[in-house]
């Protein structure tokens, strides 16, 4: 077991800087997920930790030792790839034991490790099969088993669920979480899927254009995003953003969305934004679950307004609604019995206790 530390790590390909001086501390036993859109540098960062990519500048440490020049086989890490990378001519047991056999482990110990990993991953009855006889989910379990039997300092996962269908991805997420609860090995996991990141991670590292935008627990990132990018990337459906401005009226601070629509801010939010210049270009950030059907007796900080819906999406337990405000498409979540239908009017309520205010130019959350 070991911690992983990155200090001012840079990776350049000719004139392209793929990773731009990132600092990251991953504690022993921690499960950290690197998430972001394609091209953000997350896979390159993982490959540098693994030793599959040379770093241009900076230091990578595993267990306190600098491993910049240490070859991958000597870093005591195990990697699970997107494409499984199983040998087609070997059985499951042979695939799982391949690394141990290369290092000349005793046969009895190899068998013990394979049996333990197979039980953990529920593939005991598959150990004598070849990869072509397995489903995608079973192959991914074998790839995980091959990593587990090595008992490494660090597990590295490179988008391991991307090739699976939606239902199997959910199942495998649960399996990976169960394995980590049992094994407690330091784990670095790369994905572009923010749902995977939120459900698996102890901490999430959100990357964008080769830089780290924000690091935090899934809850922190969801409820306290630092930038517009994080606010819009984490959460599904994404956070709504509406151009707005602050104004003083009747002794209270209001947020104005349109010529006809303005809301008084709840006291805690008014205090927070009191020092924001009234002429500053702002965006109101509000998550879909904080735009719902209006209730007869609203709580403090919840303001009602009328809209005409563009589109509705019945989802069973809820209905997603879409309408337009100042040219921005807004998404809300309402009860299936709220009476929402395409093109129809609906009285909604916005929960300003959970609002975010962003600088429209910099994208920073105020």
SVG drawing of the C-alpha trace seen along z (x, -y; Angstrom):
<svg xmlns="http://www.w3.org/2000/svg" viewBox="-52 -51 67 76">
<polyline fill="none" stroke="black" stroke-width="0.4" points="0.0,0.0 1.3,-3.5 0.4,-7.1 0.9,-8.8 2.2,-12.3 2.5,-14.5 4.5,-17.7 4.4,-20.2 4.0,-17.4 4.1,-18.5 3.8,-16.5 4.5,-18.0 4.1,-16.5 6.2,-18.7 4.5,-22.1 1.3,-20.7 1.2,-20.8 -1.2,-17.9 -0.6,-18.2 0.2,-21.6 2.0,-21.5 -0.4,-19.6 -0.1,-19.0 -1.9,-16.1 -1.7,-14.2 -3.4,-10.7 -3.5,-9.2 -2.8,-5.5 -6.0,-3.4 -7.8,-6.3 -9.9,-5.9 -9.4,-8.9 -11.1,-9.4 -9.7,-11.7 -12.6,-12.9 -13.0,-15.3 -13.8,-15.6 -11.8,-14.0 -8.4,-15.7 -8.3,-17.1 -5.1,-15.1 -6.6,-12.5 -5.4,-9.4 -2.0,-10.9 -1.7,-11.6 -2.6,-8.0 -0.1,-6.7 2.7,-8.8 1.9,-7.4 2.1,-3.9 5.4,-4.7 3.9,-4.2 4.6,-7.8 7.7,-9.8 7.1,-13.0 8.5,-16.2 9.0,-18.0 8.1,-17.5 8.1,-14.5 5.9,-11.5 6.3,-9.7 4.8,-6.3 5.2,-5.5 7.5,-8.5 10.0,-7.4 10.5,-9.3 9.7,-7.0 10.4,-9.3 13.0,-6.9 11.7,-3.7 10.3,-1.3 6.6,-0.2 7.4,3.3 9.3,2.1 6.7,-0.5 4.6,2.2 1.4,1.0 -1.3,3.0 -3.3,1.5 -6.8,2.4 -7.3,1.3 -10.4,0.3 -9.9,3.3 -9.2,6.0 -5.9,7.0 -6.4,10.7 -4.4,13.4 -6.9,15.3 -5.0,18.6 -4.8,18.7 -7.5,19.7 -8.9,17.3 -6.6,18.8 -3.6,18.6 -4.4,14.9 -4.7,14.0 -1.5,15.8 0.7,14.6 2.5,11.9 3.0,14.1 4.5,16.9 6.9,14.5 8.2,13.5 8.4,17.3 6.0,17.3 5.5,20.7 2.6,22.6 0.8,23.0 0.8,19.3 -0.4,18.6 -3.3,20.9 -4.2,19.4 -4.2,15.9 -6.3,16.9 -8.8,18.7 -9.2,15.7 -9.6,13.2 -12.0,15.5 -14.2,15.7 -14.1,12.0 -15.1,11.3 -17.6,14.2 -15.8,16.0 -14.9,19.2 -16.7,21.3 -15.0,19.5 -11.3,20.1 -10.9,22.9 -12.6,21.0 -10.9,19.0 -11.7,15.2 -13.8,15.9 -16.2,17.9 -16.8,15.0 -19.1,11.9 -17.7,8.4 -18.5,8.0 -16.8,11.4 -13.7,10.4 -13.5,7.2 -13.7,9.2 -10.8,11.3 -8.8,8.2 -9.5,6.9 -8.6,10.3 -5.2,10.2 -4.5,6.9 -5.8,8.1 -3.6,11.2 -0.4,9.1 -1.3,7.4 0.3,4.1 0.8,0.8 -1.5,-1.0 -4.4,0.0 -4.7,-2.1 -8.0,-1.9 -8.1,-3.5 -11.8,-3.9 -12.4,-0.2 -16.2,-0.3 -16.4,-2.2 -16.9,0.9 -19.8,2.2 -23.5,1.5 -25.4,-0.8 -26.8,1.9 -23.5,3.8 -21.7,0.5 -23.9,0.0 -23.3,3.6 -19.5,3.3 -19.4,0.0 -20.9,1.8 -18.4,4.6 -15.4,2.2 -16.7,0.4 -17.1,3.8 -13.5,4.8 -12.1,1.6 -13.9,2.0 -12.3,5.4 -8.8,4.8 -8.4,1.1 -5.5,0.6 -4.7,-3.0 -6.7,-3.4 -6.5,-5.9 -9.4,-5.7 -9.8,-7.6 -13.2,-8.2 -15.1,-10.7 -18.4,-9.6 -19.2,-11.9 -21.7,-9.4 -18.9,-6.9 -16.8,-9.5 -19.5,-10.5 -20.5,-7.0 -17.0,-5.5 -14.6,-8.1 -13.5,-9.1 -12.3,-12.3 -12.8,-13.5 -10.2,-15.4 -11.9,-17.4 -9.5,-18.2 -9.9,-20.6 -7.3,-21.5 -4.5,-19.8 -5.1,-21.5 -6.9,-20.5 -10.1,-22.7 -11.1,-21.4 -10.5,-18.5 -13.0,-17.4 -15.5,-14.8 -18.4,-14.1 -20.7,-16.1 -18.3,-19.1 -18.1,-19.3 -21.8,-18.9 -22.9,-21.4 -19.9,-23.8 -18.4,-24.0 -15.6,-26.5 -16.0,-27.3 -18.6,-27.2 -16.9,-24.2 -17.1,-22.1 -20.7,-23.2 -21.7,-22.3 -19.8,-19.1 -20.8,-17.5 -24.4,-16.6 -27.0,-15.1 -28.9,-16.9 -26.4,-19.7 -26.7,-22.9 -28.7,-25.7 -27.0,-29.0 -29.1,-32.2 -27.7,-35.7 -28.7,-38.0 -27.8,-41.0 -28.1,-42.2 -30.2,-45.2 -31.4,-46.9 -35.2,-47.3 -37.4,-48.1 -34.4,-47.7 -33.6,-44.2 -31.1,-42.7 -32.8,-41.2 -31.7,-39.1 -33.1,-40.2 -33.5,-37.6 -35.7,-39.4 -37.5,-42.8 -40.5,-41.2 -38.8,-38.6 -36.9,-39.4 -36.6,-37.6 -35.6,-38.8 -32.6,-36.9 -32.8,-34.9 -30.9,-36.6 -27.9,-34.2 -27.4,-34.7 -28.0,-38.4 -25.2,-38.7 -22.9,-36.7 -23.4,-38.8 -23.7,-42.2 -20.3,-43.3 -20.7,-42.2 -20.8,-45.3 -24.4,-45.9 -23.1,-46.4 -21.1,-43.1 -22.1,-40.6 -23.4,-37.5 -24.9,-34.1 -27.4,-32.4 -26.5,-28.8 -29.3,-26.5 -29.6,-22.8 -32.8,-21.2 -33.9,-19.7 -34.2,-23.2 -36.8,-24.2 -40.0,-22.3 -43.7,-22.7 -45.0,-25.5 -46.5,-24.5 -49.4,-26.2 -47.2,-27.2 -43.7,-27.9 -40.8,-27.8 -38.5,-30.9 -36.2,-31.4 -38.4,-29.7 -40.0,-31.9 -42.8,-31.1 -43.1,-32.1 -45.0,-31.2 -43.6,-29.7 -44.7,-28.0 -43.0,-24.7 -41.1,-23.8 -40.6,-20.1 -41.3,-17.5 -39.6,-14.2 -41.5,-11.7 -39.0,-9.6 -41.4,-7.6 -40.5,-8.8 -40.2,-12.4 -40.7,-14.5 -38.0,-16.7 -39.3,-20.0 -37.6,-22.4 -38.4,-26.1 -36.5,-29.2 -35.5,-32.2 -33.5,-35.1 -32.4,-32.8 -31.2,-30.1 -32.8,-26.7 -33.6,-25.7 -34.3,-22.3 -36.4,-21.5 -37.6,-18.4 -41.3,-18.1 -43.7,-15.4 -45.2,-13.2 -48.7,-14.4 -47.8,-18.1 -49.7,-18.6 -46.6,-19.3 -47.1,-18.8 -45.4,-20.1 -46.3,-23.7 -48.4,-24.1 -48.2,-26.6 -46.9,-25.6 -46.4,-27.5 -42.9,-26.7 -40.8,-27.5 -37.1,-28.1 -35.1,-27.4 -32.7,-30.3 -31.3,-28.8 -29.3,-26.5 -28.4,-29.1 -24.9,-29.9 -23.8,-33.2 -21.0,-33.2 -18.9,-35.9 -20.0,-35.6 -16.6,-36.6 -14.2,-34.5 -16.6,-31.6 -15.6,-31.7 -18.3,-31.0 -18.7,-33.9"/>
</svg>
